[in-house]
Amino acid sequence: MRTYFKCVVSFICIIGFLLTFSPKIALGRDYAKQLSDPKDLPGCEVDIKTMYVKDDRNSIYFKTESWKNWDLEDNRVIMFLIYINTLNTDDSKDCRYGLGVMEIDGVYVSALLDLDREEMLDIQEESGFTHGSPNCILTVRKSTIDLKSARFSFWAAVLLDTGDDLDADIAPDGDDLCHYVPGPSTGEPELNVITKTLNFGQVQAKKTTFTNIEIANDGDGILTGTITSKNPEIIPSKRNIELDEYETVEIPIE
């Protein structure tokens, strides 16, 4: 079973610093179904059924459907957690970030934790939970977790206090993580050359120096293209590019 107690302890220890939000759900469009999970917490109404995810240039949105509702306190649920692996591997130990929600006296409290550094991060985005609703939304900014593409993996857990021990609903079941698969694109890719000028500094004769050019896909769909230079003295290290939606890359230029 995956290790999640470290994250629980860290969240509880820093509970005084968590950000609180008013319950609000703003269901977005273009969510893509990522996983389904069986009912496997007997007697608990909070149980992961289906997870949908979408992303845009700024954020990732996790919409999770419960088999009944997200009334955490009434069901003795300590926390709902989503572990994010920005390396996009199948190893849960590579999950650096924990996005979680607790309910305290009827108020939902959200937090984002850097598990490697054991410190809180600015969650920046409002999360959506409503008592009695089967749907909830957790949002995280890509810049906060240093994610520059749509490639990541994740897993989720509902942590239940049984009185004598902790029980958990893990999704997906097994040891593998869920790799995010974006839904179909509705728009066109859009090239954004972020670097407007190249500055190589002082270059000695017969010496080679490097600088970077930053390119982004600010639109939907995959952006493909070729980088060419009219100046034979300026050579891009990579000529063919392929960028996912909202992906940013730096390409060395010599």
C-alpha positions in Angstrom: 0.0 0.0 0.0 1.2 3.5 -0.8 2.6 5.6 2.0 0.3 8.5 3.0 0.8 8.9 6.7 3.6 11.4 6.3 1.3 13.7 4.3 -1.5 13.4 6.9 0.8 14.2 9.8 2.3 17.2 7.9 -1.2 18.6 7.1 -2.5 18.2 10.6 0.7 19.8 12.2 0.2 23.0 10.1 -3.5 23.1 10.3 -3.4 26.6 11.8 -1.9 28.0 8.5 -4.3 26.4 6.1 -6.3 28.6 3.7 -10.1 28.4 4.1 -12.5 29.0 1.3 -16.3 29.4 1.1 -18.0 26.3 -0.5 -18.4 27.0 -4.2 -18.5 24.7 -7.2 -17.9 26.0 -10.7 -17.9 22.9 -13.0 -15.9 23.6 -16.1 -16.1 22.2 -19.6 -13.8 19.8 -21.4 -13.1 17.5 -18.4 -11.7 14.1 -19.4 -12.4 11.0 -17.4 -9.2 9.6 -15.9 -10.3 6.7 -13.7 -13.2 4.9 -12.1 -13.1 3.3 -8.7 -15.3 0.7 -7.0 -17.3 1.3 -3.8 -14.7 0.0 -1.3 -15.3 2.0 2.0 -18.3 0.1 3.6 -20.5 2.3 5.6 -18.9 5.5 4.4 -20.7 7.8 2.0 -17.5 9.6 1.0 -15.9 7.2 -1.5 -14.1 8.0 -4.8 -16.2 6.9 -7.8 -14.9 8.8 -10.8 -12.1 11.4 -11.4 -12.1 13.9 -14.2 -9.3 16.2 -15.0 -8.7 19.2 -17.3 -5.9 21.7 -17.6 -5.4 25.1 -19.2 -2.3 27.3 -19.4 -2.4 28.2 -15.7 -4.0 25.4 -13.7 -5.0 21.8 -13.3 -8.6 21.1 -12.3 -9.5 17.8 -10.5 -13.2 17.1 -10.5 -14.0 14.0 -8.3 -17.3 12.3 -8.0 -18.2 10.5 -4.8 -20.5 7.5 -4.6 -22.7 9.6 -2.3 -21.4 13.0 -1.1 -18.4 14.9 0.3 -19.6 15.4 3.8 -16.3 14.7 5.4 -17.0 15.3 9.1 -20.3 13.4 9.1 -18.5 10.4 7.7 -15.4 10.6 10.0 -13.2 11.3 7.0 -9.9 12.9 8.1 -8.9 14.2 4.7 -9.3 13.9 0.9 -5.9 14.0 -0.8 -4.5 14.1 -4.3 -0.9 13.3 -4.8 0.7 14.9 -7.9 3.8 13.5 -9.7 5.2 16.1 -12.0 7.8 13.6 -13.3 4.9 11.6 -14.8 6.3 8.2 -13.5 4.5 5.2 -11.9 6.4 5.5 -8.7 4.3 7.1 -5.8 7.6 8.1 -4.2 8.0 10.6 -7.0 4.8 12.4 -5.9 6.2 15.7 -4.5 3.0 17.6 -4.0 -0.1 16.8 -1.9 -3.3 18.7 -2.5 -5.8 18.1 0.3 -9.1 19.1 1.9 -10.3 18.7 5.5 -13.6 19.8 7.0 -13.5 21.7 10.3 -16.7 22.6 12.0 -18.6 22.5 8.7 -16.0 24.6 6.8 -13.8 23.0 4.1 -10.1 23.8 4.4 -7.8 23.3 1.5 -4.0 23.1 1.4 -1.1 22.4 -0.9 2.0 20.8 0.6 5.5 20.3 -0.8 6.2 16.8 0.5 9.9 16.9 -0.1 10.4 20.1 1.8 7.5 19.5 4.2 6.3 23.1 3.8 3.1 24.8 2.8 2.7 26.4 -0.6 0.3 29.2 -1.7 -2.7 27.3 -3.1 -3.9 30.5 -4.9 -7.0 28.8 -6.3 -10.4 28.4 -4.6 -11.7 24.8 -4.3 -15.3 23.7 -4.7 -17.0 21.6 -2.1 -20.7 21.7 -1.1 -22.4 19.6 1.5 -24.6 16.9 0.0 -23.1 17.2 -3.4 -21.5 14.2 -5.1 -19.0 16.4 -7.0 -16.0 18.4 -5.8 -13.2 20.3 -7.4 -9.6 20.9 -6.4 -7.5 23.3 -8.4 -3.7 23.8 -8.4 -1.7 26.4 -10.4 1.0 24.9 -12.6 3.5 27.5 -11.7 3.2 26.6 -8.0 4.3 23.0 -8.7 6.7 24.0 -11.5 4.7 22.1 -14.2 5.3 23.5 -17.7 3.3 20.9 -19.7 0.3 18.7 -19.5 2.3 15.6 -18.5 1.9 14.4 -15.0 0.6 11.5 -13.0 -1.4 11.3 -9.8 -3.3 9.2 -7.3 -6.0 10.0 -4.7 -7.0 8.9 -1.2 -9.9 9.3 1.1 -8.6 8.8 4.7 -11.1 7.5 7.2 -10.9 7.4 11.0 -12.3 4.0 12.0 -11.7 4.7 15.7 -9.0 2.2 16.2 -7.0 2.8 13.0 -7.0 4.5 9.6 -8.7 3.1 6.6 -8.3 4.4 3.1 -10.0 4.4 -0.3 -7.1 4.5 -2.8 -7.6 5.4 -6.5 -6.5 4.0 -8.7 -6.3 0.6 -7.0 -3.0 -1.2 -7.1 0.5 0.3 -7.2 0.3 2.2 -10.5 -0.5 5.9 -10.8 -3.0 7.5 -13.2 -1.3 9.3 -16.1 -3.2 12.4 -17.1 -4.8 12.0 -20.6 -6.2 15.4 -21.8 -9.6 15.5 -23.5 -10.0 16.5 -27.1 -8.9 19.9 -28.1 -11.5 22.4 -29.1 -9.2 25.2 -30.4 -6.0 25.7 -32.4 -2.4 25.8 -31.2 -0.9 29.3 -30.8 2.8 30.0 -31.0 4.2 32.5 -28.5 7.9 33.3 -28.8 8.6 34.6 -25.3 12.2 35.6 -25.9 12.2 38.7 -28.1 16.0 39.3 -28.3 19.1 37.2 -28.1 22.0 38.4 -26.0 25.2 36.4 -26.2 27.2 38.9 -24.2 30.9 39.4 -25.1 32.1 36.5 -27.3 35.8 35.9 -27.9 37.0 35.3 -31.4 36.7 31.6 -32.4 34.8 30.8 -29.2 31.2 29.5 -28.9 28.7 30.7 -26.4 25.1 29.8 -25.7 21.9 31.5 -24.8 18.3 30.3 -24.6 15.1 31.1 -26.5 11.8 30.4 -24.8 8.8 29.2 -26.8 5.3 28.4 -25.7 2.1 26.9 -27.0 -0.6 29.3 -25.7 -3.4 27.5 -27.5 -5.1 24.1 -27.7 -3.8 21.1 -29.6 -0.3 20.1 -30.4 2.0 22.8 -31.9 4.6 21.4 -34.3 7.1 23.4 -36.3 10.7 24.0 -37.4 13.2 26.5 -36.1 15.5 28.1 -38.7 18.0 30.9 -38.7 18.7 33.4 -41.4 22.1 34.0 -39.8 24.5 31.0 -40.3 26.4 32.0 -37.2 23.3 31.5 -35.0 22.5 27.8 -34.7 19.5 26.4 -32.7 20.3 23.2 -30.9 16.9 21.8 -31.8 15.2 22.4 -35.1 12.0 20.5 -34.8 9.6 21.3 -32.0 6.4 19.6 -30.7 4.6 21.3 -27.8 1.6 20.1 -26.0 -1.2 22.5 -25.0 0.1 25.3 -22.8 3.6 23.8 -22.8 6.7 26.0 -22.5 10.3 25.0 -23.5 13.7 26.6 -23.6 15.9 25.8 -26.6 19.7 26.5 -26.4 21.0 28.7 -29.2 24.7 28.9 -30.1 
